[in-house]
């Protein structure tokens, strides 16, 4: 076997994989790997988790040290050696040894370029101030770790994968975090409704989120960063700024040596990762790959494809042969607190932007059999081509099982599979692991029904004003999740639909929906068989709520600047994301972080039992002025609202909606907090709750109406009917007038 001299520039994912594969393929080759930084073969995807303390031992991030490469693989690894230029005619690389302060020429027979990519650092004022960081390598991580003990407020700029991971980990560490993203949503590769659960999860864990806002400068004082200046001129206060704006390929060597550069800035490569100079290869973040769905080429800055193609390039450089490089599908996944979210292939918005005839189906189903304990719902979106049914991509969000479903679709993508193939996939099933009809199967079935016209779909964000809308959900479901963006819908449950067809207009196109889509499919088939032009709303009411959610709330500024938990500047307004849900388990942490825990029940109820540290302000007294007074007195920055079960807290949130105060409704109220194990105060035996008083009063009035109607005058039956209608209204709207009146009664004060 021949013994080529293989020179590799870059010693992380692609470069290290190329070096070790080259050695395993050719024991006689001479292999040299240059790395301009101080570490090779480190786990760069693990860097955020060391910042958060999840990976406590820093050494575990160092996958292989130079000594291991030398002893095990006979590879000459030279750290702090930077490639300065390439001479293609003489086949040499000019190298700068930063440790010795000298330059020299290194010859090669085969050259593999794996310099990776550099973080985007826009040329704005203050960008080089102390406390401004990116996170690319071990040195970056060490600098951040060295300053974290002095930081209280961190601004993370960029809501992509790195930005979300860093924001989550620093929040878990106990720091106040503001996340700034120029796009309307976090994790821009996802479709908006699939990113919405992540937004809510960030807010539930106390991260301040500012979207649709770029930045123009880093505020600084005496050379140290003090915040981020937003595009609207307002400032987010911060002791530390971490930029996660994406990366640019480190292609200078390729450009200066005349290698062909593609439209995305990556180095053009062939099926064996060779450049237009066949003795030079390119892999990793600096290279362009064949893109699976389009057949074109582009950059995919992910570790998986870098490792796999680095391996193939190393083998080809060492032996002259290898299998062809795979297409890249961009499969990626992220953890955001309790949620996982990921994507493979094309999103619907990307596919449509590329001119593809793409369609999509949304499914919400448990990650394993629902009757087995511990089942968690997965929201799954499958994107496919109209006509052929070829799978174009998928996205998933959930607590568990997200990776499994994405990997199934990634396998189908690799083999150019269709929804018909997916419907027949033989997947492992037992109740603790899955269901006989897995969520990916259900998505395939729905897609086939759509393609074949059995149950055609409309997308969840569609304008439904020209449709006859039939809501199949039960009253309690409708009360819990009102239908977004629709007025005048028909409320007919599935079991009653067959007997109430005469209430519907066959001449109008009809959309049916339920909570997650299964009942709507049955109704779609029933109506189609009866001559209706009917469509199933993809993802039903749940996904429509995600798709139409308006994530931005105007915030009236209270000070000269803004921090991770307060609004911005006094001269105008800035839009800060907010949401009205908060998990009971996070209440105490939020209260310690500056949130006012405001109990809007009656004083008597409050005395009977309350979350420790809560402040009482009865609902009838809730207004912007009274709440601000409570906040000012205690120097609070946001408000957590609670009542007995959540209804009155939501009314309070509505009253404060236009005030600019950041409000969150605690899910399930005081009862849920008690069940979550939060410390409680008060004597539950000292008073009767308003809810019990409402039940007693309503029952008494219904009984009185029936009794008086029977024995005195039939007109009194109307009293019972009125009370019944009021209770139904309260259940649907979560607003109870009787409860509000009773709360004002003297015995409740």
Number of C-alpha atoms within 10 A of each C-alpha: 9 11 14 17 18 25 26 29 24 27 28 26 29 34 34 27 22 32 31 21 21 28 21 14 16 19 15 16 21 19 24 19 24 24 23 20 17 12 20 27 21 21 17 18 14 15 23 23 16 19 22 20 14 13 15 12 9 15 9 13 18 14 14 16 13 17 13 13 19 12 10 10 17 18 21 18 23 19 20 17 24 21 23 14 17 21 13 16 6 9 16 18 22 16 19 19 18 14 9 9 8 10 15 12 16 14 16 22 16 20 27 28 28 29 30 25 19 17 17 14 16 12 10 11 13 21 21 16 19 18 23 22 21 23 22 18 18 20 13 13 19 15 14 21 14 9 13 18 9 10 14 15 25 28 26 29 24 24 27 19 21 23 25 24 24 26 28 24 21 23 21 17 14 13 21 23 28 27 25 27 25 19 16 14 24 29 25 15 21 23 19 21 19 27 22 23 20 24 20 20 19 23 19 23 21 24 24 23 26 28 20 15 17 18 20 18 19 23 21 21 11 8 12 17 22 26 27 32 21 21 14 13 16 22 24 29 24 26 22 26 27 20 23 26 21 18 15 19 22 21 23 12 16 21 14 11 12 12 18 16 19 15 12 15 18 28 30 26 26 17 17 25 28 23 23 16 13 14 16 25 27 33 35 32 28 30 34 28 30 21 18 19 20 12 11 11 21 19 24 22 20 16 17 17 24 27 20 18 28 32 24 26 34 35 25 23 32 31 17 11 13 16 11 14 20 17 19 24 22 22 22 19 17 19 17 21 18 12 17 20 27 26 29 26 26 28 25 26 15 15 21 13 11 12 8 17 14 24 23 25 25 29 26 24 25 21 26 26 21 16 10 12 10 12 20 16 19 24 25 27 27 26 26 28 20 16 11 12 21 20 29 31 28 30 30 27 27 24 18 19 20 24 19 13 19 25 16 16 26 23 12 20 23 15 9 14 17 20 28 17 15 19 19 11 14 9 13 10 14 11 15 15 14 20 19 14 16 22 24 25 22 20 25 25 19 28 29 19 15 21 20 11 12 18 23 22 26 22 19 23 19 13 11 18 12 10 16 20 24 22 22 24 20 14 13 13 15 19 16 12 14 14 20 15 14 12 10 9 16 14 15 19 18 20 11 10 18 14 10 11 15 9 10 16 11 16 10 14 15 22 24 29 28 26 22 21 25 19 19 27 23 14 27 26 17 17 21 15 11 12 10 19 16 26 28 28 31 28 30 26 24 21 25 23 20 21 21 16 16 12 19 17 17 18 22 21 21 18 13 13 18 22 23 24 23 23 29 27 19 15 14 14 17 25 20 23 20 25 20 19 20 25 18 23 18 16 22 17 13 19 18 11 17 18 24 25 25 25 27 26 26 24 17 18 27 28 18 16 21 27 23 13 16 19 16 20 20 22 20 14 12 17 16 15 12 12 19 18 11 17 20 11 9 12 13 19 22 23 23 23 30 33 28 23 17 22 20 25 28 23 19 23 24 13 14 18 17 13 18 19 25 26 27 24 26 27 23 21 23 25 18 18 25 17 11 13 10 17 12 15 14 14 13 14 9 12 15 14 20 21 17 11 15 20 14 12 16 18 15 13 17 21 15 16 23 21 16 16 17 13 9 11 12 13 12 18 18 14 18 21 14 14 18 16 12 17 20 15 15 17 17 18 16 17 17 20 13 19 19 18 12 17 25 15 10 8 12 18 12
